[in-house]
Amino acid sequence: MKRVVAIISIAALLFLALYNLTDYPLTWFDEGSHLHVPKTLVRFGVYADYSSEGFRYYGPTVGVGPTVMLPIAAAFKLFGIGLLQARLVMVLYLLAATYAFYRLATVLGGHRLAWVATALLVTSRGVSLIEYGRQVLGEVPGLFFMVAGLSLWLAAWEKAGWGRLVGVGLLLGLAMITKNQYLLVLVPTIGLAWLANLVYYRTAPQRVFVIPGLVSIACWALWQIYMIVYLGPATASENLEMLRQQTASAALVFSPGLMKESLKYLLSQDVYLGMLLPVLVYGFVISLPRQREGQRWGTLFILVVLNLTWYVVASIGWPRYAFPGLTIASLFVAGFFQRLTEGFWVGGKALWQALRGREPDLQRHALRWALLVLLLMMIVRPLLYTVRQVVLPPPNIPVKMAAYLEQHVPHDALIETFEPEMGFLTDHNYHFAPTIILQQAVRHVWLGGPPPSEGYDFVQKEHPDYVLVGPFAHWIDLYPEDMLTEHYRLVARFEHSWPLEYELYETNE
């Protein structure tokens, strides 16, 4: 029976990971931006973004690390440049992250807990593992390195050798390099776990925390130093300025209104059917025993609480910012139901006997079955939604727009746009609005800042041959309609439903 369940689970995961891979999700701003770097590396031998004025050494080069960019560049080198090749690399990360998470859950509570926790991880709409894992984003590759490091780390407490602890630090450091978000989560987690061990648990030697902490921070710091040396001091200062503005507009916001919305999301039906709060209470309680098992759960509990607290209190409230915490929370959800259902025991025969009056504890059996049904709904309901999204994606509007450009627009014509995915799908001469516009857009939309169009006048000054207005430009009205209608004429529009709309304008001059 176990083998049948394993085969069905693996087949389902492969289907969710691979079916309609280039059509769901539709490629968009973030993915397009990340894809510029491996494409530029393969075409020109430069680790950078690009635009009509030349290479841009800031932006996506620091948004996602070389752990994503270099494997995709290798795939492009071997099999040609294409979205399918890039996303197949991401699928490998998705499968590896799922397996590493299963191993982590096994260390904590055995195979039954691991299967339920992994099922929750894969299907939860709050986590959105399948959606993120099929795109060129940093969340899932970072998750792979994080859970692989955590799995090795928690197992290493029994035999805390230097080599194993250095390996833990390397894995956690690679997670931080992959996406800076993991730096914000892992460094304070290691620090607080070390402090908790010193003053409360006192079950592990200090090197269990000090070595992984120092090695992981050293990995991240070495990559930053390399980027500064490679990019040069001037560009490094641009990177730091962009990071400062991004932090101010998205990572350290402290807006009461956004706090309310973020908390509302965490307590919504999308996040484990609204069960997150009682699960966190359960997680706190099982972290209290001053034993090795309690300390393991306590370390993971620190990670979850740190990430979700930052997400609610200081972040802009994008669900992706809660990704690390919600992934680890699925372990606590599984443990919560495991305790209440007596190890996920179905007990159909016992329930039948109780119903016939031959066993006295009918209420206990009925409660266990009710909880099992709730757990099943927690897995199946979002799974059906994800299957529908994978099987019936919306029309691929970006690809249609790219095909039109290939047929009707010369490659040497200058196209102004804020849609980096187009720069990956075709080889036209694009001028991309600066990445800093995105930070201005965040402040405009969420914090009431000035519209980005007020300080961006490339179209008015340079008079490009075409202006391509896509979802992100529409979102912030980067190219005002009155300016476009005065100097340009609409030549093509591809749309499905907002915000899936691309409009191409050609100059009247």
C-alpha positions as CSV (number, residue, x, y, z in Angstrom):
1,M,0.0,0.0,0.0
2,K,2.8,2.4,0.9
3,R,4.4,1.8,-2.5
4,V,1.2,2.5,-4.3
5,V,0.7,5.8,-2.4
6,A,4.3,6.8,-3.1
7,I,3.9,6.1,-6.9
8,I,0.6,8.0,-7.1
9,S,2.2,11.0,-5.1
10,I,5.2,11.1,-7.3
11,A,3.1,10.9,-10.5
12,A,0.8,13.7,-9.2
13,L,3.8,15.9,-8.4
14,L,5.4,15.4,-11.8
15,F,2.1,16.3,-13.5
16,L,1.7,19.4,-11.5
17,A,5.3,20.4,-12.2
18,L,5.5,19.7,-15.9
19,Y,2.1,19.9,-17.6
20,N,1.6,23.1,-19.7
21,L,5.0,24.3,-18.3
22,T,5.4,27.3,-20.6
23,D,1.7,28.4,-20.4
24,Y,1.2,28.4,-16.6
25,P,1.9,30.7,-15.1
26,L,2.2,33.2,-17.8
27,T,5.7,34.8,-17.9
28,W,5.7,38.3,-16.3
29,F,7.7,41.2,-15.0
30,D,9.8,39.4,-12.3
31,E,10.5,36.3,-14.3
32,G,11.3,38.3,-17.4
33,S,13.7,40.4,-15.4
34,H,15.5,37.4,-14.0
35,L,15.7,35.7,-17.4
36,H,17.7,38.6,-18.8
37,V,20.8,37.7,-16.9
38,P,21.4,34.1,-18.2
39,K,20.4,35.2,-21.7
40,T,22.9,38.1,-21.6
41,L,25.5,35.8,-20.1
42,V,25.1,33.3,-23.0
43,R,24.8,35.8,-25.8
44,F,27.5,38.3,-24.7
45,G,29.5,36.6,-21.9
46,V,28.5,39.3,-19.4
47,Y,26.7,38.6,-16.0
48,A,24.3,41.5,-16.3
49,D,20.9,42.9,-17.4
50,Y,20.7,44.8,-20.6
51,S,18.9,47.6,-22.4
52,S,19.4,49.6,-25.6
53,E,22.0,51.8,-23.9
54,G,24.1,48.8,-22.9
55,F,24.5,46.5,-19.9
56,R,22.9,47.1,-16.6
57,Y,24.9,45.6,-13.8
58,Y,22.2,46.2,-11.2
59,G,18.7,45.0,-10.7
60,P,18.1,41.3,-11.4
61,T,21.8,40.5,-10.8
62,V,21.2,41.1,-7.1
63,G,17.5,40.1,-7.0
64,V,18.2,36.4,-7.5
65,G,21.6,34.7,-7.1
66,P,23.9,32.7,-9.3
67,T,22.4,29.4,-8.0
68,V,19.5,30.2,-10.3
69,M,21.2,32.2,-13.1
70,L,24.2,29.9,-13.8
71,P,22.2,26.6,-14.2
72,I,19.8,28.3,-16.5
73,A,22.7,29.8,-18.5
74,A,24.2,26.3,-18.8
75,A,20.8,25.0,-20.0
76,F,20.7,27.8,-22.6
77,K,24.2,27.0,-23.7
78,L,23.4,23.3,-24.2
79,F,19.9,23.4,-25.5
80,G,19.3,26.9,-26.8
81,I,17.6,29.9,-25.3
82,G,14.0,29.4,-24.4
83,L,11.4,29.6,-21.7
84,L,11.0,25.8,-21.6
85,Q,14.7,25.3,-21.0
86,A,14.7,27.8,-18.1
87,R,11.6,26.4,-16.5
88,L,12.8,22.8,-16.7
89,V,15.8,23.9,-14.5
90,M,13.3,25.4,-12.1
91,V,11.3,22.2,-12.1
92,L,14.4,20.3,-11.0
93,Y,14.7,22.7,-8.1
94,L,11.0,22.2,-7.3
95,L,11.4,18.4,-7.2
96,A,14.6,18.7,-5.1
97,A,13.0,21.1,-2.7
98,T,10.0,18.8,-2.2
99,Y,12.2,15.8,-1.6
100,A,14.4,17.8,0.8
101,F,11.4,19.0,2.7
102,Y,10.1,15.4,3.0
103,R,13.5,14.4,4.4
104,L,13.3,17.3,7.0
105,A,9.8,16.2,8.0
106,T,11.0,12.6,8.4
107,V,13.8,13.7,10.8
108,L,11.1,15.4,12.9
109,G,8.3,12.9,13.0
110,G,8.7,9.9,10.7
111,H,7.3,9.0,7.2
112,R,3.6,9.5,7.9
113,L,4.1,13.0,9.2
114,A,6.4,13.7,6.3
115,W,3.8,12.6,3.7
116,V,1.1,14.8,5.2
117,A,3.3,17.8,5.7
118,T,4.6,17.5,2.1
119,A,1.1,17.1,0.7
120,L,0.2,20.3,2.6
121,L,3.2,22.1,1.3
122,V,2.6,21.2,-2.3
123,T,-1.1,22.0,-2.4
124,S,-1.5,25.0,-0.1
125,R,-2.6,28.2,-1.9
126,G,-0.9,30.2,0.8
127,V,2.4,28.7,0.0
128,S,1.8,28.4,-3.8
129,L,4.8,26.0,-4.3
130,I,3.7,24.8,-7.7
131,E,3.0,28.3,-9.0
132,Y,6.4,29.7,-7.8
133,G,8.3,26.5,-8.6
134,R,7.3,26.6,-12.3
135,Q,8.8,30.1,-12.8
136,V,12.2,31.6,-12.8
137,L,12.0,33.0,-9.2
138,G,14.2,32.6,-6.2
139,E,11.7,31.3,-3.7
140,V,11.8,27.6,-4.5
141,P,15.5,27.2,-5.1
142,G,16.1,29.1,-1.9
143,L,13.7,26.7,-0.2
144,F,15.7,23.8,-1.4
145,F,18.9,25.0,0.1
146,M,17.2,26.1,3.3
147,V,15.3,22.8,4.0
148,A,18.3,20.7,3.0
149,G,20.4,22.7,5.4
150,L,17.8,22.5,8.2
151,S,17.4,18.7,7.7
152,L,21.2,18.2,8.0
153,W,21.4,20.6,10.9
154,L,18.6,19.0,13.0
155,A,20.0,15.6,12.4
156,A,23.6,16.8,13.1
157,W,22.7,17.7,16.7
158,E,23.3,14.0,17.6
159,K,26.7,13.9,15.9
160,A,27.7,17.6,15.7
161,G,31.0,17.1,13.7
162,W,32.7,20.1,12.2
163,G,32.4,18.8,8.6
164,R,28.7,18.3,8.9
165,L,28.2,21.7,10.6
166,V,30.2,23.4,7.8
167,G,27.9,21.7,5.3
168,V,24.9,23.1,7.1
169,G,26.4,26.6,6.9
170,L,27.2,26.2,3.2
171,L,23.6,25.1,2.4
172,L,22.0,27.9,4.4
173,G,24.5,30.3,2.9
174,L,23.5,29.2,-0.6
175,A,19.8,29.9,0.4
176,M,20.8,33.5,1.4
177,I,22.7,34.0,-1.9
178,T,19.8,32.7,-3.9
179,K,17.4,35.3,-2.5
180,N,18.1,38.0,0.1
181,Q,14.8,37.2,1.8
182,Y,16.3,34.1,3.3
183,L,19.1,36.2,4.8
184,L,16.4,38.1,6.7
185,V,15.0,34.9,8.0
186,L,17.9,32.6,8.6
187,V,20.4,34.9,10.3
188,P,18.1,36.0,13.2
189,T,16.8,32.4,13.4
190,I,20.3,31.0,14.0
191,G,21.0,33.8,16.4
192,L,17.8,33.4,18.5
193,A,18.2,29.6,18.4
194,W,21.7,29.9,19.8
195,L,20.4,32.3,22.5
196,A,17.5,29.9,23.4
197,N,20.0,27.0,23.7
198,L,22.2,29.1,26.0
199,V,19.5,30.3,28.4
200,Y,16.7,27.7,28.1
201,Y,17.3,24.3,26.3
202,R,21.0,23.8,27.1
203,T,21.1,20.5,25.1
204,A,23.5,21.2,22.3
205,P,27.1,22.5,22.2
206,Q,27.6,26.1,21.0
207,R,29.4,25.0,17.8
208,V,26.0,23.6,16.6
209,F,24.9,27.2,16.1
210,V,28.1,29.2,15.8
211,I,29.7,27.2,12.9
212,P,26.6,27.2,10.6
213,G,26.0,30.9,11.5
214,L,29.5,32.0,10.6
215,V,29.8,29.9,7.5
216,S,26.5,30.9,6.1
217,I,27.1,34.6,6.7
218,A,30.6,34.2,5.2
219,C,29.1,32.6,2.0
220,W,26.7,35.5,1.6
221,A,29.4,38.1,2.3
222,L,31.9,36.5,-0.2
223,W,29.3,36.7,-2.9
224,Q,28.6,40.4,-2.2
225,I,32.3,41.1,-2.2
226,Y,32.7,39.3,-5.6
227,M,29.8,41.3,-7.0
228,I,31.4,44.6,-5.8
229,V,34.7,43.6,-7.4
230,Y,33.1,42.3,-10.6
231,L,30.7,45.2,-11.0
232,G,33.0,47.9,-9.9
233,P,32.6,50.4,-7.0
234,A,30.3,52.8,-9.0
235,T,27.8,50.1,-9.9
236,A,28.0,48.6,-6.5
237,S,26.9,52.0,-5.0
238,E,24.0,51.9,-7.5
239,N,23.1,48.5,-6.2
240,L,23.2,49.6,-2.6
241,E,21.1,52.6,-3.4
242,M,18.5,50.4,-5.1
243,L,18.6,48.0,-2.2
244,R,18.1,50.9,0.2
245,Q,15.1,52.2,-1.7
246,Q,13.7,48.7,-2.1
247,T,14.0,48.1,1.7
248,A,12.3,51.4,2.5
249,S,9.4,50.8,0.1
250,A,8.8,47.0,0.5
251,A,10.7,45.5,3.5
252,L,10.6,48.2,6.2
253,V,7.2,49.9,5.7
254,F,5.4,49.8,9.1
255,S,2.1,50.7,7.7
256,P,-0.9,50.0,10.0
257,G,-3.2,49.6,7.0
258,L,-0.9,47.0,5.4
259,M,-0.4,45.3,8.7
260,K,-4.1,44.7,8.9
261,E,-4.3,43.3,5.4
262,S,-1.3,41.1,5.9
263,L,-2.7,39.6,9.1
264,K,-6.1,39.2,7.4
265,Y,-4.3,37.2,4.7
266,L,-2.5,34.9,7.1
267,L,-5.9,34.1,8.8
268,S,-7.7,33.6,5.6
269,Q,-9.0,30.3,4.1
270,D,-6.1,30.3,1.6
271,V,-3.7,29.7,4.5
272,Y,-4.4,26.2,5.7
273,L,-8.2,26.8,5.9
274,G,-7.7,29.5,8.5
275,M,-6.1,27.2,10.9
276,L,-2.7,29.0,11.2
277,L,-3.3,30.7,14.6
278,P,-4.3,27.5,16.5
279,V,-1.4,25.7,14.8
280,L,1.0,28.3,16.0
281,V,-0.3,28.0,19.5
282,Y,0.3,24.2,19.2
283,G,3.8,24.9,17.8
284,F,4.7,27.1,20.8
285,V,3.5,24.4,23.3
286,I,5.5,21.5,21.7
287,S,8.6,23.8,21.7
288,L,8.6,24.1,25.5
289,P,10.0,20.8,26.6
290,R,13.8,21.1,27.4
291,Q,14.6,18.1,25.3
292,R,16.2,17.6,21.9
293,E,12.8,17.1,20.2
294,G,11.4,20.2,21.8
295,Q,14.4,22.2,20.7
296,R,14.2,21.0,17.1
297,W,10.6,22.1,17.0
298,G,11.4,25.3,18.8
299,T,14.1,26.3,16.3
300,L,11.6,25.9,13.4
301,F,9.0,27.7,15.4
302,I,11.4,30.7,15.8
303,L,11.9,30.7,12.0
304,V,8.1,30.7,11.3
305,V,7.3,33.4,13.8
306,L,10.2,35.6,12.7
307,N,9.2,35.5,9.1
308,L,5.5,35.9,9.6
309,T,6.0,38.7,12.2
310,W,8.2,40.6,9.7
311,Y,5.7,39.9,7.0
312,V,2.8,41.5,9.0
313,V,4.7,44.3,10.8
314,A,7.2,45.6,8.3
315,S,6.7,44.3,4.8
316,I,4.6,45.6,2.0
317,G,2.4,42.5,2.4
318,W,3.1,40.5,-0.8
319,P,2.3,36.9,-0.1
320,R,5.7,35.8,-1.5
321,Y,7.3,37.5,1.5
322,A,5.6,35.0,3.8
323,F,6.8,32.0,1.7
324,P,9.6,30.7,4.0
325,G,7.5,30.8,7.1
326,L,4.4,29.3,5.6
327,T,6.4,26.4,4.1
328,I,7.8,25.4,7.5
329,A,4.4,26.0,9.1
330,S,3.1,23.0,7.1
331,L,5.2,20.8,9.4
332,F,3.3,22.2,12.4
333,V,0.0,21.8,10.7
334,A,0.8,18.2,10.0
335,G,2.0,17.7,13.6
336,F,-1.2,19.4,14.9
337,F,-3.5,17.0,13.1
338,Q,-1.2,14.0,13.9
339,R,-1.7,14.5,17.6
340,L,-5.4,15.1,17.4
341,T,-6.1,12.1,15.1
342,E,-3.9,9.7,17.0
343,G,-1.3,9.4,14.3
344,F,-3.7,9.9,11.3
345,W,-5.5,6.7,12.4
346,V,-8.5,6.1,10.3
347,G,-10.1,3.4,12.4
348,G,-13.1,2.7,10.3
349,K,-13.8,-0.6,12.0
350,A,-13.6,1.0,15.4
351,L,-16.0,3.8,14.3
352,W,-18.4,1.2,13.0
353,Q,-18.3,-0.7,16.2
354,A,-18.9,2.5,18.2
355,L,-21.9,3.3,16.0
356,R,-23.4,-0.1,16.7
357,G,-22.9,0.5,20.4
358,R,-20.2,-2.1,20.8
359,E,-17.5,0.5,21.7
360,P,-18.2,3.2,24.3
361,D,-16.1,6.1,23.0
362,L,-18.2,7.2,20.0
363,Q,-17.4,10.9,20.5
364,R,-13.6,10.3,20.3
365,H,-14.0,8.4,17.0
366,A,-16.4,11.0,15.6
367,L,-14.0,13.9,16.4
368,R,-11.1,12.1,14.9
369,W,-13.0,11.5,11.7
370,A,-14.1,15.1,11.6
371,L,-10.5,16.2,11.9
372,L,-9.4,13.8,9.2
373,V,-12.1,15.2,6.8
374,L,-10.9,18.7,7.6
375,L,-7.3,17.7,6.9
376,L,-8.4,16.1,3.6
377,M,-10.3,19.2,2.6
378,M,-7.2,21.3,3.5
379,I,-5.3,19.2,0.9
380,V,-7.8,18.4,-1.8
381,R,-9.6,21.8,-2.1
382,P,-6.5,23.8,-3.1
383,L,-5.2,20.8,-5.1
384,L,-8.2,20.9,-7.4
385,Y,-7.7,24.7,-7.8
386,T,-4.1,24.2,-8.8
387,V,-5.0,21.4,-11.2
388,R,-7.5,23.6,-12.9
389,Q,-5.0,26.4,-13.3
390,V,-2.4,24.0,-14.7
391,V,-4.8,22.3,-17.1
392,L,-6.8,25.4,-18.2
393,P,-4.4,28.3,-18.2
394,P,-5.4,31.7,-19.7
395,P,-4.4,32.5,-23.3
396,N,-0.7,33.1,-23.5
397,I,-0.9,36.8,-24.3
398,P,2.9,37.5,-23.8
399,V,3.7,34.9,-26.5
400,K,1.1,36.3,-28.9
401,M,2.6,39.8,-28.5
402,A,6.1,38.5,-29.0
403,A,5.0,36.7,-32.2
404,Y,3.5,39.9,-33.5
405,L,6.7,41.8,-32.8
406,E,8.7,39.2,-34.7
407,Q,6.4,39.4,-37.7
408,H,5.8,43.2,-37.9
409,V,8.6,45.1,-36.1
410,P,12.2,45.4,-37.4
411,H,14.8,44.2,-34.9
412,D,16.7,47.5,-35.0
413,A,13.7,49.7,-34.2
414,L,13.8,51.1,-30.7
415,I,11.0,49.9,-28.5
416,E,10.3,51.5,-25.1
417,T,8.7,49.3,-22.5
418,F,8.4,48.4,-18.9
419,E,7.8,44.7,-19.6
420,P,11.1,42.8,-19.3
421,E,9.6,39.4,-20.3
422,M,9.4,40.8,-23.9
423,G,13.2,41.2,-23.9
424,F,13.5,37.5,-23.2
425,L,10.9,36.4,-25.7
426,T,12.3,38.4,-28.6
427,D,15.7,39.9,-29.6
428,H,14.4,43.4,-30.4
429,N,16.1,46.6,-29.5
430,Y,14.4,47.5,-26.2
431,H,14.8,50.3,-23.9
432,F,13.6,49.2,-20.5
433,A,12.4,51.7,-17.9
434,P,14.9,51.6,-15.0
435,T,14.3,49.1,-12.3
436,I,14.0,51.8,-9.7
437,I,10.7,52.7,-11.3
438,L,9.3,49.5,-9.7
439,Q,10.2,50.8,-6.2
440,Q,8.6,54.1,-7.0
441,A,5.5,52.2,-8.2
442,V,5.3,50.3,-4.9
443,R,5.4,53.6,-2.9
444,H,2.8,55.1,-5.3
445,V,0.3,52.2,-5.1
446,W,0.7,51.2,-1.5
447,L,2.0,54.2,0.3
448,G,0.5,57.1,-1.6
449,G,3.8,58.3,-3.1
450,P,4.0,60.3,-6.4
451,P,3.3,58.5,-9.6
452,P,6.4,57.2,-11.4
453,S,5.4,58.9,-14.6
454,E,6.1,62.3,-13.1
455,G,9.8,61.7,-13.1
456,Y,10.2,59.5,-16.2
457,D,10.2,61.2,-19.5
458,F,12.2,58.9,-21.8
459,V,9.5,58.8,-24.4
460,Q,9.1,62.5,-24.6
461,K,12.9,63.1,-24.9
462,E,14.0,60.2,-27.0
463,H,11.0,59.6,-29.2
464,P,11.4,55.8,-29.6
465,D,9.9,54.1,-32.7
466,Y,7.5,52.1,-30.6
467,V,6.1,52.0,-27.1
468,L,5.0,48.7,-25.7
469,V,2.5,49.1,-22.8
470,G,2.0,45.9,-20.9
471,P,0.5,44.8,-17.5
472,F,3.0,46.6,-15.3
473,A,3.0,49.8,-17.2
474,H,-0.8,49.8,-17.1
475,W,-0.7,49.1,-13.4
476,I,1.2,52.3,-12.6
477,D,0.1,54.3,-15.7
478,L,3.8,54.8,-16.6
479,Y,3.0,56.0,-20.1
480,P,0.1,58.5,-19.8
481,E,-2.6,58.0,-22.5
482,D,-2.7,61.7,-23.5
483,M,1.0,61.6,-24.3
484,L,0.7,58.3,-26.3
485,T,-2.3,59.5,-28.4
486,E,-0.6,62.8,-29.2
487,H,2.6,61.3,-30.6
488,Y,1.8,57.6,-31.3
489,R,-0.9,55.5,-32.9
490,L,-2.1,52.1,-31.6
491,V,-1.1,49.3,-34.0
492,A,-1.7,46.1,-32.0
493,R,-3.5,45.0,-28.9
494,F,-3.6,41.6,-27.3
495,E,-5.8,41.2,-24.2
496,H,-7.7,38.6,-22.2
497,S,-8.7,40.2,-18.9
498,W,-7.1,42.8,-16.8
499,P,-4.1,42.9,-16.3
500,L,-3.4,40.5,-19.3
501,E,-3.2,43.3,-21.8
502,Y,-0.4,44.4,-24.2
503,E,-0.7,47.4,-26.5
504,L,1.9,48.4,-29.1
505,Y,2.1,52.0,-30.2
506,E,4.0,53.3,-33.3
507,T,5.3,56.8,-33.6
508,N,3.5,59.3,-35.9
509,E,6.7,61.1,-36.6
